[in-house]
Amino acid sequence: MTGHRWHISLAFDIASRGVLPLATAPELWALLLLAAGAVTVQQAAFQAGDLRASLPATTVLEPVVASLLGFVVLGEYLDADRAMSVVLVTAAAVMVAATVALARGDAAASSPDQAVCPPGE
């Protein structure tokens, strides 16, 4: 809901002040620079090796980075008691361990020395 309000507010702001303040805002250019850097890093990760090895890591890191940005940039917080914090930390650790195991398993399975050839080839 907040995202929709922000978009509506931005639309009214642009309509009332024009596009020039938006185009000259340093936040816009920082956002565009960071977005270009993020795309470049993600594409480099995809080109570094087999897609089956890099995709699990990028899939898991995307929401982790988004959460960290929410905490750091937007000042969001989790209102969790001690028991819920233990569950969240455990779930994050399991997610990281599963991603590493999946990436290693897929990378090992796709190595050329372990390729399975059909009989007669």
C-alpha positions in Angstrom: 0.0 0.0 0.0 2.8 2.4 0.8 4.4 1.9 -2.6 1.2 2.9 -4.3 0.9 6.0 -2.2 4.5 6.9 -3.0 3.9 6.5 -6.8 0.8 8.7 -6.5 2.7 11.3 -4.5 5.5 11.3 -7.0 3.0 11.7 -9.9 1.4 14.7 -8.2 4.8 16.2 -7.4 6.0 15.9 -11.0 2.7 17.4 -12.2 2.9 20.4 -9.9 6.7 21.1 -10.1 7.6 19.7 -13.5 10.3 17.2 -14.5 13.3 19.4 -14.1 13.6 19.0 -10.3 13.3 15.3 -10.7 16.0 15.2 -13.4 18.4 17.3 -11.4 17.9 15.4 -8.1 21.1 13.5 -7.0 19.0 10.7 -5.7 17.8 9.8 -9.2 21.3 9.7 -10.6 22.5 7.6 -7.6 19.6 5.2 -8.1 20.4 4.9 -11.9 24.1 4.4 -11.2 23.5 1.7 -8.5 21.0 -0.1 -10.8 23.5 -0.2 -13.6 26.1 -1.5 -11.3 23.8 -4.2 -9.9 22.9 -5.4 -13.4 26.5 -5.5 -14.3 27.5 -7.5 -11.3 24.6 -9.9 -11.8 25.4 -10.5 -15.4 29.1 -11.1 -14.5 27.9 -13.7 -12.0 25.9 -15.4 -14.7 28.9 -15.4 -17.1 31.4 -16.6 -14.5 30.2 -20.2 -14.7 27.4 -22.5 -15.3 24.0 -21.0 -14.7 23.0 -23.8 -12.4 25.8 -22.7 -10.0 25.2 -18.9 -10.1 21.4 -18.8 -10.2 20.7 -20.2 -6.7 23.0 -17.6 -5.2 21.5 -14.6 -7.0 18.0 -15.9 -6.4 18.6 -16.0 -2.6 20.7 -12.8 -2.4 18.1 -10.6 -4.1 15.6 -10.6 -1.1 18.4 -10.5 1.4 19.9 -7.4 -0.2 16.4 -5.9 -0.4 15.8 -6.5 3.3 19.2 -5.0 4.2 18.4 -1.9 2.1 15.0 -1.7 3.9 16.7 -1.8 7.3 19.6 0.6 6.4 18.1 3.1 4.0 14.4 3.1 5.0 14.8 2.5 8.7 12.6 -0.5 8.8 12.8 -3.0 11.7 11.5 -6.4 12.7 9.3 -6.4 15.8 10.2 -9.9 16.9 10.6 -11.4 20.3 13.5 -13.6 21.2 11.9 -16.9 20.1 10.9 -15.4 16.7 14.4 -14.0 16.3 15.9 -17.5 16.8 13.5 -18.9 14.2 14.4 -16.1 11.7 18.2 -16.5 12.2 17.8 -20.3 11.9 15.8 -20.0 8.7 18.3 -17.6 7.2 21.2 -20.0 8.1 19.4 -23.0 6.5 18.6 -20.9 3.4 22.3 -20.0 3.0 23.5 -23.6 3.6 21.0 -25.0 1.1 22.0 -22.5 -1.5 25.7 -23.3 -1.1 24.9 -27.0 -1.3 22.8 -26.6 -4.3 25.3 -24.4 -6.1 28.2 -26.8 -5.3 26.1 -29.9 -6.3 25.1 -28.4 -9.6 28.6 -27.1 -10.3 30.1 -30.5 -9.6 27.5 -32.3 -11.8 28.1 -29.9 -14.7 31.9 -30.3 -14.7 33.2 -31.8 -18.0 35.3 -34.5 -16.4 32.1 -36.0 -14.8 30.0 -35.9 -17.9 28.0 -39.1 -18.6 28.3 -40.2 -22.2 25.8 -42.7 -23.7 27.3 -46.1 -24.6 29.0 -46.2 -28.0 30.2 -42.6 -28.0 
